[in-house]
Structure formats: C-alpha cells, structure tokens
Amino acid sequence: MGGFGKDLDYIIEYLKNPMKTGVFNCQIMLDLSETEKLYEFLLERIKNRQEKSRIRRELRETQKETYYPFGELLRKFYYAVYAMVGLKECPKAIEKLYDWQMKEDMEFGFEESVPDIFSPTIMSDSYDVLSIDILKPIEDDTQELWFTLRELDEIALDITSVKKSGVTFFTKFLKEIPLVGKTAIVNKDFTKAHSSRYTYRPYAIAVSLWLEKEASKFLPKDLRDFLTNSSEYYNSEEWRTSIVLSAITVESLLADLYEEEYHKPTPSKATLGELFEFSKEKVDFPQNIIEAIQMTNNARISAVHRSRFPVLNREAINALYGATNFVIWYFSRFKRGQ
C-alpha cells in the first residue's frame, strides 16, 4: 500500500473488503448478578470516603432488589469495574482497557464520567478494534423492560475484532474482573468469520482507528471530521445522521474532482449523483469505486428523501463503507498518480 503505514496495512485491507479479510468472533456468558459481591469487595479496599459512600449506597439498592432499566443495571456494573482502577489489586487488563477508552474519549470530545466497557474500542497498541454486542435476556421493542441485578445471571456477549488479539484480550479482561470474572464461560470459541452478519460489526470503529493512526497525516481536516463524526454517529446508532455525513464526505471529494478536471467552480445546486456523472466524463473510476460511491448515494437518498421510513444500520454502514473506500482510493492512487 503505497503511502500508508505498514502497521495499518491489515486494517486498510479490512476496510476495503471486510468479507474477504474476515473478523474474529466469540461469545461469552457472564453472570452480572455477581456485581453485588464486587461492591462488597470494593468496600473492603477503597479508602476514599466519598467513593466508599457511593459504593455502599449502590450495594444497599441492589440488596433491596430494586428494578432498573437494563441499561442502568449495566452502568452499575461499569461503575464497579471502573472503581477498581487505582487499587493495588486492579488487574493489568482492566487498566489497559481504560487507558484505551479514556484516550479515545479525550480525542473525540466525550465527557462520560464512567466509560462503557462494552462500547466499541480502539486497541491502539495492537492496531485492532473491538465491537461487543450485548444479547439482552429478553427483547421487547414495544417497551423498556426493567430488571433487578440478580436477574442478570446470564448475559451473553458477542465479541468481534478485526485481529485475533482483540477477542483474546477482551476474554482475558472479563476473566480478570474480581468475582464476576469467575462466572465467564466461553459459549462459542474464537472463530474466523466471513459472513456479513459479523464482518461489518467493527467497521465503524476500524474507520476511527485508521483516521487516528494514519489518515490524519494526509486527509484534509474537513474530510477527516466528516468521516470521524459519521463513525461516531454510527456507533451511537444515529443511522440517518451517519449516512448524511458519509454522503457529505463523498460529495466534497467529487467537488474537488470536478474543479480539478473542469477548472471552474462546482455547480452550486449539483447533487452527489450529478457530480458523480460529471466526474465520470473525465475520470476512469475503477468498478469497485463506482460501486462504493453508488452505495453511499443510495443510502443518502434513503435517508434524506424517504425520511418517513426508518433507516437501517446496514444502510448506514454501506454509506460509511462507500465513503471510506472512495477516500482511500482517491488519496492513495488517484491523488498520488499511482
């Protein structure tokens, strides 16, 4: 890959063709009801009075078997794990995960007081990324379901990474959490997956890794911001906004192409599709790039002109895939004359 760093070659190949490259996937069962014992573990070791008071309060609430939304119970677990940081007994894997996540939060401007350990994560040391899907105990699209902590005794985590290092690390991380980690059971061992069901799961966070480690060296700031925000909105499940930002990325590059080839300003009312048609008259696009641009444009049409209908995550990832591949091709081959 001329012009790109060798450490990222594998990630770039994945971004260009996720199904060919494949991903690693495993499933682990975890008993989150043991969070109560983790609170007790922390009470015996934490010295800070304010922190100790909060843990004692959380413990009392769980002992009363109070009902909470599923997400709120997860946050109680996240807090208990985060409270381990700074303790003499804190496992290295826990410290490492928070090193990655806190660095990521600072770069992207987030202000979460307690990081979500199941959120998409850039493993900057190994140039890998993690995507974790939580399989809820009960699914109901019509209402928000509430549980007690003790009811979360079997939570399945579907873990996906581009390289094997990701699933290996996260399995180790889970098993090192005091008390809770002892309940971790590998339900499905590490496998290399090529199905689209799995291969696109870490795509958005892999785009963020590429933008952070390599694209920042050559990609103009506006394009970098568009792609970064598209990836972040995708991870926040804001599909429509993610699609629009991916489309703006493609449209901006097509405008550059138009002005380079026609030596005049881009028509002010030209759509993405029209700019693409103008550009094809001057530029011999490879077939895969034609398809990539069309994927982004199709998703844009769905998001903007069919706004009464829900936009699916697959349309958002198609748009991001198309925009990312157009950017990679433009700057590694067309712009550099290769």
VENHU-V128891 format. One record per residue. N is the residue number from 1. RES is the residue in one letter. PSI is psi in radians with two decimals (* if undefined). OMEGA is omega in whole degrees, -180 to 180 (none if undefined). Layout:
# VENHU-V128891
N;RES;PSI;OMEGA
N;RES;PSI;OMEGA
This chain:
# VENHU-V128891
1;M;1.69;-179
2;G;2.24;174
3;G;-0.25;-179
4;F;2.69;-179
5;G;2.47;-178
6;K;-0.59;-179
7;D;-0.42;-177
8;L;0.06;-178
9;D;-0.77;-177
10;Y;-0.72;179
11;I;-0.71;179
12;I;-0.71;176
13;E;-0.67;176
14;Y;-0.79;-179
15;L;-0.59;-180
16;K;-0.57;-178
17;N;1.41;-176
18;P;-0.68;-176
19;M;-0.61;177
20;K;-0.75;-179
21;T;-0.73;-179
22;G;2.97;178
23;V;2.95;175
24;F;2.42;-176
25;N;2.50;171
26;C;2.87;179
27;Q;2.31;-178
28;I;2.35;174
29;M;2.44;-177
30;L;2.41;178
31;D;1.71;-177
32;L;-0.17;176
33;S;-0.33;178
34;E;-0.05;176
35;T;-0.57;178
36;E;-0.76;178
37;K;-0.53;177
38;L;-0.68;175
39;Y;-0.74;179
40;E;-0.69;177
41;F;-0.76;-178
42;L;-0.68;-179
43;L;-0.59;-178
44;E;-0.28;-170
45;R;-0.47;-177
46;I;2.35;-177
47;K;-0.53;-177
48;N;2.16;-174
49;R;-0.76;-179
50;Q;-0.75;179
51;E;-0.74;-179
52;K;-0.67;179
53;S;-0.73;179
54;R;-0.73;180
55;I;-0.71;179
56;R;-0.71;178
57;R;-0.78;179
58;E;-0.70;-179
59;L;-0.76;180
60;R;-0.71;-179
61;E;-0.71;179
62;T;-0.60;179
63;Q;-0.45;177
64;K;-0.05;-179
65;E;0.80;177
66;T;2.50;178
67;Y;2.40;179
68;Y;2.75;169
69;P;2.65;-177
70;F;-0.77;-179
71;G;-0.62;179
72;E;-0.65;177
73;L;-0.65;176
74;L;-0.72;180
75;R;-0.58;177
76;K;-0.66;176
77;F;-0.79;179
78;Y;-0.75;-179
79;Y;-0.74;-179
80;A;-0.71;179
81;V;-0.74;-179
82;Y;-0.57;180
83;A;-0.27;177
84;M;-0.51;-175
85;V;2.28;-179
86;G;-0.30;176
87;L;2.63;178
88;K;-0.55;-177
89;E;0.06;-176
90;C;2.13;179
91;P;2.60;-178
92;K;-0.62;-178
93;A;-0.61;178
94;I;-0.79;178
95;E;-0.71;-178
96;K;-0.78;-180
97;L;-0.77;-179
98;Y;-0.53;173
99;D;-0.83;180
100;W;-0.83;-174
101;Q;-0.69;-180
102;M;-0.63;176
103;K;-0.74;180
104;E;-0.75;180
105;D;-0.72;-179
106;M;-0.68;-178
107;E;-0.67;-175
108;F;0.08;172
109;G;0.38;179
110;F;2.73;-179
111;E;0.77;178
112;E;2.23;-180
113;S;-0.63;177
114;V;1.98;-178
115;P;2.56;176
116;D;1.88;-174
117;I;-0.22;178
118;F;0.17;179
119;S;2.77;177
120;P;2.36;-172
121;T;2.37;173
122;I;2.11;175
123;M;1.47;-169
124;S;-0.53;-178
125;D;-0.67;-175
126;S;0.14;-179
127;Y;0.89;178
128;D;2.95;179
129;V;2.71;-180
130;L;2.40;171
131;S;2.19;-177
132;I;2.14;173
133;D;2.26;178
134;I;2.10;177
135;L;1.83;-175
136;K;2.65;-179
137;P;-0.56;178
138;I;2.35;178
139;E;2.34;176
140;D;1.92;-176
141;D;-0.20;-173
142;T;-0.33;-179
143;Q;2.79;178
144;E;2.18;-177
145;L;2.52;-178
146;W;2.58;-178
147;F;2.84;164
148;T;2.80;180
149;L;-0.64;-177
150;R;-0.28;177
151;E;-0.21;-179
152;L;0.93;-177
153;D;-0.13;178
154;E;1.61;177
155;I;2.23;179
156;A;2.28;177
157;L;2.11;177
158;D;1.93;-170
159;I;2.25;-178
160;T;2.41;176
161;S;2.78;-180
162;V;-0.72;177
163;K;2.87;-179
164;K;-0.42;-178
165;S;-0.55;-178
166;G;-0.95;-179
167;V;-0.58;178
168;T;-0.83;-180
169;F;-0.81;-173
170;F;-0.57;174
171;T;-0.76;177
172;K;-0.75;179
173;F;-0.86;-179
174;L;-0.75;-176
175;K;-0.34;-180
176;E;-0.12;177
177;I;2.14;-178
178;P;2.37;175
179;L;-0.98;179
180;V;-0.70;-177
181;G;-0.46;179
182;K;-0.32;-179
183;T;-0.14;-176
184;A;2.19;179
185;I;2.20;178
186;V;1.88;-177
187;N;-0.59;176
188;K;2.07;-175
189;D;2.91;-179
190;F;2.25;174
191;T;2.66;173
192;K;2.14;-176
193;A;2.44;178
194;H;-0.04;178
195;S;2.54;179
196;S;-0.31;176
197;R;-0.57;-176
198;Y;-0.64;-166
199;T;-0.46;-179
200;Y;-0.07;-178
201;R;-0.82;-180
202;P;0.23;-172
203;Y;-0.84;-175
204;A;-0.71;-179
205;I;-0.48;175
206;A;-0.62;174
207;V;-0.74;179
208;S;-0.69;178
209;L;-0.83;179
210;W;-0.74;179
211;L;-0.69;-178
212;E;-0.77;-170
213;K;-0.51;-172
214;E;-0.84;-172
215;A;-0.43;180
216;S;-0.31;-178
217;K;-0.35;-175
218;F;-0.33;-174
219;L;2.23;177
220;P;2.58;-173
221;K;-0.69;-178
222;D;-0.75;178
223;L;-0.70;178
224;R;-0.73;179
225;D;-0.73;179
226;F;-0.85;-178
227;L;-0.70;178
228;T;-0.84;-179
229;N;-0.62;176
230;S;-0.78;179
231;S;-0.78;-179
232;E;-0.72;178
233;Y;-0.61;176
234;Y;-0.82;-179
235;N;-0.38;176
236;S;0.10;179
237;E;0.49;173
238;E;1.31;-169
239;W;-0.81;-174
240;R;-0.78;179
241;T;-0.68;178
242;S;-0.76;-180
243;I;-0.81;-179
244;V;-0.73;-180
245;L;-0.65;175
246;S;-0.72;180
247;A;-0.68;178
248;I;-0.65;177
249;T;-0.86;-179
250;V;-0.78;-179
251;E;-0.69;180
252;S;-0.74;179
253;L;-0.65;177
254;L;-0.61;176
255;A;-0.71;175
256;D;-0.81;180
257;L;-0.76;-179
258;Y;-0.84;-177
259;E;-0.59;177
260;E;-0.68;-174
261;E;-0.63;-176
262;Y;-0.19;178
263;H;0.68;176
264;K;2.84;-177
265;P;2.63;176
266;T;2.36;176
267;P;2.25;-171
268;S;-0.51;-176
269;K;0.18;-179
270;A;2.34;177
271;T;2.99;177
272;L;-0.80;-179
273;G;-0.71;179
274;E;-0.73;177
275;L;-0.66;179
276;F;-0.75;180
277;E;-0.73;176
278;F;-0.77;-177
279;S;-0.64;-179
280;K;-0.39;178
281;E;-0.37;-176
282;K;-0.43;-173
283;V;2.35;177
284;D;1.50;-179
285;F;2.40;171
286;P;2.69;-177
287;Q;-0.68;-178
288;N;-0.51;179
289;I;-0.63;173
290;I;-0.81;-180
291;E;-0.64;-180
292;A;-0.79;180
293;I;-0.71;179
294;Q;-0.64;178
295;M;-0.78;179
296;T;-0.73;-179
297;N;-0.71;178
298;N;-0.72;178
299;A;-0.67;178
300;R;-0.78;179
301;I;-0.76;179
302;S;-0.71;-176
303;A;-0.66;-172
304;V;-0.74;-172
305;H;-0.13;176
306;R;0.85;-171
307;S;-0.26;178
308;R;-0.34;-176
309;F;2.57;179
310;P;2.50;177
311;V;2.37;-177
312;L;2.74;179
313;N;-0.52;179
314;R;-0.66;177
315;E;-0.66;179
316;A;-0.70;-179
317;I;-0.56;175
318;N;-0.74;-180
319;A;-0.76;180
320;L;-0.70;177
321;Y;-0.81;-179
322;G;-0.79;-179
323;A;-0.75;-179
324;T;-0.76;-179
325;N;-0.62;176
326;F;-0.76;179
327;V;-0.81;-180
328;I;-0.80;-180
329;W;-0.81;-175
330;Y;-0.82;-174
331;F;-0.40;-179
332;S;-0.37;-176
333;R;-1.06;-175
334;F;-0.91;-175
335;K;-0.59;-176
336;R;0.08;175
337;G;0.51;-177
338;Q;*;none
